[in-house]
Amino acid sequence: MSMSKALLIKRRRTGEGAPPLFIVVGKKIFPKATARNLIKRRLRAIMRPVLQERKEAFTIIVQKEAKEMSFQELKEATLSNIGKQK
């Protein structure tokens, strides 16, 4: 499990038929569905190459600090947390 202020990333066992990536975005943090969908799309785009090279599954829980992050900041935070989990 890795922790940053913006994201909580947990590694999971890969199971048969289980999706390799779960993204949890709370409705209290992002009240509008468009904002929740935007952060999910960004995280899926960031994680796509990681999931192809590493045969692991992840759960990403988005915290309120991610609300103000740009795509580049989100990418740096995500990849640095994933790198710490090797």
ZIUR-V491946 format. One record per residue. N is the residue number from 1. RES is the residue in three letters. SS is DSSP state (helix for helix, strand for strand, loop for the rest). BURIAL is b if it has 16 or more other C-alpha atoms within 10 Angstrom, else e. D_FIRST is the distance of its C-alpha to the first C-alpha in Angstrom with 1 decimal. Layout:
n = {N N}
res = {RES RES}
ss = {SS SS}
burial = {BURIAL BURIAL}
d_first = {D_FIRST D_FIRST}
This chain:
n = {1 2 3 4 5 6 7 8 9 10 11 12 13 14 15 16 17 18 19 20 21 22 23 24 25 26 27 28 29 30 31 32 33 34 35 36 37 38 39 40 41 42 43 44 45 46 47 48 49 50 51 52 53 54 55 56 57 58 59 60 61 62 63 64 65 66 67 68 69 70 71 72 73 74 75 76 77 78 79 80 81 82 83 84 85 86}
res = {MET SER MET SER LYS ALA LEU LEU ILE LYS ARG ARG ARG THR GLY GLU GLY ALA PRO PRO LEU PHE ILE VAL VAL GLY LYS LYS ILE PHE PRO LYS ALA THR ALA ARG ASN LEU ILE LYS ARG ARG LEU ARG ALA ILE MET ARG PRO VAL LEU GLN GLU ARG LYS GLU ALA PHE THR ILE ILE VAL GLN LYS GLU ALA LYS GLU MET SER PHE GLN GLU LEU LYS GLU ALA THR LEU SER ASN ILE GLY LYS GLN LYS}
ss = {loop strand strand loop loop loop strand strand strand strand strand strand loop loop loop loop loop loop loop loop strand strand strand strand strand loop loop loop loop loop loop loop helix helix helix helix helix helix helix helix helix helix helix helix helix helix helix helix helix helix helix helix helix loop loop loop strand strand strand strand strand strand loop helix helix helix helix helix loop loop helix helix helix helix helix helix helix helix helix helix helix helix helix loop loop loop}
burial = {e b e e e b b b b b b e e e e e e e e b b b b b b e e e e b e e e e e b e e b b e e b b e b b e e e e e e e e e b b b b b b b e e b e e e e e e e b b e b b e e b b e e e e}
d_first = {0.0 3.8 6.8 10.3 13.3 13.9 10.7 7.5 5.9 4.5 6.3 9.4 12.5 15.3 18.2 21.8 22.5 19.0 18.2 15.7 14.4 14.1 14.6 15.0 17.5 19.1 22.9 23.2 21.5 23.3 26.5 28.1 27.1 28.0 25.3 22.6 23.9 24.1 20.4 19.5 22.1 20.8 17.2 18.7 21.0 18.3 16.2 19.4 19.9 16.4 16.6 20.1 19.3 16.1 16.5 13.1 12.1 9.6 9.5 10.0 11.1 13.8 14.7 18.4 18.1 17.8 21.3 23.2 21.3 23.3 22.3 22.1 20.0 17.5 17.6 17.0 14.0 12.4 13.5 12.6 8.9 9.2 11.4 9.2 7.1 10.6}
